Amino acid sequence: MRKVYSALAWIIAGGVVVQAAAIAFAFGGVINRVSNGDVVDKALLESRTAGGVGESGFWIHGIVGGMVLPLLALALLVVSFFVRARGAKLWAAITLALVALQVTLGFSIIDVPFLGLIHGANALAIVGAAVVAAFRVRRAPGSGVGTTETAEEATSDAVSA
């Protein structure tokens, strides 16, 4: 289960990278259209026939951010209950909370554009939490990776507890 947990955490971190790339691609397409004399307005966006370079970036950003990452974060939390590693549940919960905040901010940007500043910063926090989650499980005692504890230290810790 540690491998599943770690894989989910890394996929979440990678998903945020996909999000950043997709939205950059989308807005690059918008800038390209405007620089070629096109007008991007509400009517064009609502027609869903905009076409052109970058439009798929908005779709990718919406689907990955609105559905895929929340489901992965929820799966990470569920898997954390089957992983015997210190902090697994905590970091999965933090990751899920940050993803929930991110989705809320993403839908709120339309009404309050300044929330985009927090939305971008929170994306970095999601990557950080997911990476910490992945490394915490990898370095957990008993995982065989990154542990330098000797038998003597383990015995003294058990006795003092």
KOLFI-776028 format. One record per residue (C-alpha): residue number from 1; x, y, z. Coordinates in pm, whole numbers. Layout:
% KOLFI-776028
     n       px       py       pz
   NUM        X        Y        Z
...
END
This chain:
% KOLFI-776028
     n       px       py       pz
     1        0        0        0
     2      297      230       50
     3      370      212     -321
     4        9      293     -410
     5        9      585     -166
     6      340      714     -297
     7      230      674     -660
     8      -94      864     -596
     9       98     1145     -427
    10      341     1173     -719
    11       55     1164     -971
    12     -116     1449     -786
    13      205     1653     -796
    14      242     1575    -1167
    15     -122     1666    -1224
    16      -57     2015    -1093
    17      227     2047    -1343
    18      -15     1941    -1619
    19     -256     2206    -1489
    20        5     2480    -1514
    21      108     2372    -1863
    22     -253     2351    -1982
    23     -351     2696    -1862
    24      -32     2850    -2002
    25     -111     2684    -2337
    26     -469     2814    -2322
    27     -375     3172    -2249
    28      -96     3157    -2506
    29     -365     3073    -2759
    30     -579     3364    -2642
    31     -284     3603    -2675
    32     -211     3462    -3020
    33     -571     3524    -3134
    34     -573     3879    -2997
    35     -236     3959    -3155
    36     -379     3844    -3491
    37     -667     4091    -3458
    38     -935     3856    -3324
    39    -1164     3959    -3043
    40    -1210     3727    -2748
    41    -1537     3815    -2580
    42    -1821     3651    -2391
    43    -2008     3562    -2710
    44    -1706     3375    -2850
    45    -1647     3189    -2525
    46    -2014     3089    -2488
    47    -2038     2973    -2851
    48    -1790     2694    -2779
    49    -1676     2723    -3139
    50    -1370     2937    -3073
    51    -1131     2678    -3213
    52     -776     2785    -3263
    53     -456     2732    -3077
    54     -483     2678    -2705
    55     -856     2621    -2660
    56     -797     2260    -2554
    57     -582     2395    -2270
    58     -893     2533    -2100
    59    -1065     2196    -2130
    60     -765     2007    -1995
    61     -731     2252    -1707
    62    -1099     2221    -1622
    63    -1122     1843    -1640
    64     -796     1765    -1459
    65     -852     2032    -1194
    66    -1223     1989    -1146
    67    -1249     1611    -1153
    68     -924     1414    -1180
    69     -718     1578     -905
    70    -1003     1586     -649
    71    -1068     1214     -708
    72     -697     1134     -678
    73     -669     1336     -356
    74     -970     1154     -212
    75     -817      820     -314
    76     -491      924     -143
    77     -680      988      180
    78     -859      652      160
    79     -533      466       92
    80     -367      651      381
    81     -584      456      625
    82     -420      133      506
    83      -63      265      517
    84      134      224      835
    85      350      530      820
    86      368      826     1051
    87      201     1129      899
    88       40      946      606
    89     -314     1039      705
    90     -215     1394      797
    91      -42     1470      465
    92     -318     1303      265
    93     -574     1517      449
    94     -368     1832      393
    95     -339     1748       23
    96     -714     1688       -5
    97     -792     2013      180
    98     -561     2211      -49
    99     -716     2050     -358
   100    -1065     2134     -228
   101     -954     2494     -170
   102     -805     2500     -520
   103    -1130     2387     -682
   104    -1325     2644     -482
   105    -1083     2920     -581
   106    -1095     2808     -944
   107    -1471     2844     -961
   108    -1465     3172     -765
   109    -1215     3345     -993
   110    -1495     3440    -1233
   111    -1658     3658     -967
   112    -1342     3769     -783
   113    -1046     3772    -1024
   114     -795     3860     -748
   115     -845     3509     -610
   116     -630     3399     -904
   117     -328     3510     -701
   118     -416     3264     -425
   119     -513     3000     -682
   120     -164     3007     -831
   121       12     3004     -494
   122     -211     2724     -366
   123     -111     2512     -665
   124      246     2524     -537
   125      125     2428     -190
   126      -49     2122     -339
   127      271     2014     -510
   128      460     2061     -184
   129      209     1864       24
   130      194     1580     -229
   131      573     1555     -249
   132      604     1557      130
   133      340     1283      146
   134      530     1073     -106
   135      861     1113       76
   136      716     1058      425
   137      591      712      328
   138      913      627      151
   139     1122      718      454
   140      892      566      713
   141     1050      318      956
   142     1017      -34      828
   143      999       66      464
   144     1361      -33      404
   145     1433      293      223
   146     1609      583      385
   147     1614      426      730
   148     1943      441      917
   149     1809      336     1253
   150     2004       54     1408
   151     1851     -227     1613
   152     2006      -78     1925
   153     1841      263     1862
   154     1507       99     1793
   155     1529      -97     2121
   156     1624      212     2322
   157     1336      407     2167
   158     1092      128     2247
   159     1214      104     2607
   160     1193      482     2663
   161      839      493     2524
END
